Amino acid sequence: MVRMRTRSVQFSVSQGENPLPNDTLLICEAEDPLSMEARKGELFIIVESQQELARHRQPLQLVLRTVRKFFYESASFSVQSALRRAIIAANQALYEYNMTQDQTKRVAFGMTCVVVKTQDVYVAQINPSQMYILGDGQLRAIPSSVLWRTIHYTPTPVNVSSMMGSTLSVEPEFFRAMWTPGETLMIVTSNLASVLDRDTVGQILRLVNPAKMIQALRDVCHTKGVGDAYGLAMVLDANVADEERAVSGGFSSITQQLVLAGDTTGLWFARTIKWLRGLLLGNDDSRFESSAKRWRSITRDEQQRMTRPPPDVPYVVDPMPNPVPLDLGESIESQAEALAVAKYGKRRGIPVPEKPLRVIDAVDVEVPSTPVDTDFARRNAGFRVQVTEPIRYGAFFSTLFQGLFVLRWLPKRNSDSRRMQSATRGEGLSYRKQRPPFPWAMLSLMIALVSILFFYGKNVATEHRLQRGENSILNAEQSIQAIYDSANETEATQRIEVSRSLLDNLQQSGIITATTENQQRFLAMVTKIEKAQSVVQRRSYLDNLTVVAQHPIKNGVFSTIVIPPPSDGYANVDSFNYVYLLDSKAGVVYQTPRDGGSPVPMLRPNDQIGEVTVDKVFDIAWRIDGVVALAQSSNNGPAVYLFRNGNDWNYSILAGSLEWQIGERHVRMQSYGGNLYVWGVTPANILRFLSTQIADFPTPWIQNDGGLGIDTAVDMGIDGRVYLLMPDGTIHVFQAVPDGERGFEKSITLKNITPSIQSVARLIVTGDGESGSFFILDSYASRIIQIEKRTGRFIQQIILPPDSPITLDNLTALAIDESQVRPELYFANGGVVYKAPLPEPPLPFNQRVDNVVLPTTTVQTP
């Protein structure tokens, strides 16, 4: 397994007189695979305080050292538990330090601790520092950033009583996330976090390189005028070289590696020998028990024989007669002569000893302490005397060691062969003991039997596993087929979730990889679920995508797209053949041909138009026969209304614009009926400039907001009614009543949409009156949502096909070209503008589910 390795870079920016101390950051990375950091996790700590840290170095070092010491010395296997104990110990140490100081010298710290262990990220946090992590394709702020949820953000002071050192008890907030190679995170101080919006953080974290991330943070500090700030950027890499070093460096020398290999091999060999010995000879305990029983029986018989009295011999006067000689047949000389004649064909003189010797072989003595067997030798005196063999200790120890180290590995011999034998020494006789042959046939038969049983059991287990997999696949196929039999979309959605859980279990069990047929069936089931889910969730897929324009500046973003309507007899027809784009951050207006091409700047900052110098362009729109713009004049002057006069720009100063409160609002401009409508320059209202009185003071259009909080609206649309789009996707409708006030009419909210709406960016209104649709740009889910204007019914959500090579991760602008037979969608993904035909809305579930076809996206570049 390849070990994961973190790469981190820290930074600090200081504009004060006292430089920031380096002790605000503590990084404990694993340099050795056997180190405590590699076993328990790499520790990263950042400390922030409301006081000046340069004057509190001693308590700062005390806190950092205490956290590190208690975390790595903790005996707990839980990272969260060890981290919590370390932070509580550091808080207690800081609290005791504060109690020994004057009130003016006491200090309170906020802290963010990050522990990276393989691919798990554990976070313990005490406000006010902020952490951002890009993991699994999602961007998260820990804790959740207020700046991302609201348009107007007013910094609130940090509660010092919740920081370390203020009280004796403190409880950090814990978070956990999964990390994969190439994903990033960063930790910054609260003053820097207050100026970082979601788009900026996403662009910085997608740089992947920590050095580039730090440089981007420095640029943000310089641009936003942030004073003292510091932080840390990290990326997770997979380092194969470190893993190889971890394997080879696990022992201090080659000798230790060889010793470990030898010990492992010896242990395996000893276990194998013990197993084979048990098969051949049986259990040692049973053999030793039988030997002990036999020894006790021999000892008992010998004791009984020694205690019996000798037999009574009757007294006779005559001497004992000599015994009759035994008839031993022919003599040895005659037998040797007969053998020589049979072998050589002639007689040979064979020397024969005069008297044969009787020899006793005493090697196999069973009872070493007291000899049991005796020999009766005939004496010339005519009577028999019992002669006892002396004890031979050499033979005893030889028999003992032979039984321990040799005979225990051989089959058990017959006890009769171990008795003492007498033989007459002669020519051609052998006195060597003959051991029984090794039972190779029995061993081979046993090995064959074990092999057959092994392969048979393996085959049975494989068949059982395949059969069980077949049953699981059949259950999944039946569950997917039940989706098509659903009565409504709600029931189909529930059955889709059940089918997906069954497919997940199949994928985790490894059944689908057992055979090629299983893989094909699994892919077919996945395709069916995708088709059914597309219909249930009313998904439509973009087809025939064409690249219209690309931003001439790297990392540039288009925020507004303006498509001219059909030219119905206007003189300036040439202006209808272009698409107009706005980069609101740079304040530059571009034009590009409808069929695609390179964007050409039309209006830039510092352009001189008459007596006015353009400072920044807020928004653009189409009015009657040309594009118009809303801009800020230089030196914080009044806002100006810019319009085209042939190929030149003219302007009109908008009355009352010096009182506008823009701030961080989204400034939107729309033109309807020749009038000009501006949103975002005054709280919770729209300013209307009449067609013939552009230079006069405007009038607020909304007279009754219905008690709604509309100040956070992100976009507006006008078709006689006024529509305001809220961040959660709700559309508030305002209507002008004849001879009455202009006020709130209704709200349109999408409830049954999957996935649910998180954050939207733009609103486009098509058609007049009750006809037409709403088009909402959902940048969070990378989709375009179409809603029926009259009823508020959800029509479709337009996304890219799953196999598309394009990724829509930064949707910023949207426009509809209704001049074509089939309307066309124009949308901007960061600095690239695409166009595609508007897909046909999907049919209801019971009419379309069996015939869904996923299109393939084609990208055309001019």
Buried (B, 14 or more C-beta within 10 A) or exposed (E): EEBBBBBBBBBBBEEEEEEBBEBBBBBBBBEEBEBBBBEBBBBBBBBBBBBEBBEBEEBBEBBBBBBBEBBBEBEEEEBBEBBBBBBBBBBBBBBEBBEEEEEEEBBBBBBBBBBBBEBBBBBBBBBBBBBBBBBEEEBBBBBEBBBBEEBEBEEEEBEBEBBBBBEEEBEBEBBEBEBEEEBBBBBBBBBBBBBBEBBBBBBBBBBBBBEEBBBBBBEBBEEBEBEBBBBBBBBBEBBEEBBEBBEEEEBEEEEEEEEEEEEEEEEEEEEEEEEEBEEBBEEEEEEEEEEEEEEEEBBEEBEEEEEEEEEEEEEEEEEEEEEEEEEEEEEBEEBBBEBBEEEEEEEEEEEBEEEEEEEEEBBEBBBBEEBBBEEEEEEEEEEEEEEEBEBBEEBBEEBEEEEEEEBBEEEEEEEEEBEBEEEEEEEEEEEEEEEEEEEEEEEEEBEEEEEEEEEEEEEEEEEEBBEEBBEBBEBBBEBBEBBBEBEEBEBBBEBBEEBBEBBEEBEEBEBBEBEEEBEEBBEEBBEBBBBBBBBBBBBBBBBEBBBBBBBBEEEBBBBBBBBBEEBEEBEBEEBBEBBBBBBBEBBBBBBBBBEBBEBEBBBBBEBEBEEBBBBBBBBBBBBEBBBBBBBBBEEEBBBBBBBBEEEEBBBBBBBBBEEBEBEEBBBBBBBBEEBBBBBBBBEBBBBBBEEEEBEEEBBEBBBEBEEBEBBBBBBBBBBEBBBBBBBEBBBBBBBBEEEEEBBBBEBBEBEEBEEEBEBBBBBBBBEEEEEBBBBBBBBBBBBBBBBBBEEBEBBBBBBBBEEBEBEBEBBBBBBBBBBEEEBBBBBBBBBBBBBBBBBEEBEEBBEBBEEBEEBEBEEEEE
